[in-house]
């Protein structure tokens, strides 16, 4: 079970379709990335949890939909999550 925070809870309040990606990293971290189009932005949720389920990072980024697709946002979020799980600062 993951220690979900306010950012994640805010994300699930809006029942819009999203694309998602999840992975268990070699070090045991769990990565969860979601992206969706909402109004004039692409919202990207990046979550990284430690092997014990503790929250490492939950972050929401809003990208202009005029410059970003949902798929591109998902790739960006995945890259960020992998870097965080690898020890880089959020």
Secondary structure as GFF3:
##gff-version 3
##sequence-region A 1 90
A	DSSP	alpha_helix	6	13	.	.	.	ID=ss1
A	DSSP	beta_strand	19	24	.	.	.	ID=ss2
A	DSSP	beta_strand	30	38	.	.	.	ID=ss3
A	DSSP	beta_strand	41	49	.	.	.	ID=ss4
A	DSSP	beta_strand	55	64	.	.	.	ID=ss5
A	DSSP	alpha_helix	70	85	.	.	.	ID=ss6
###
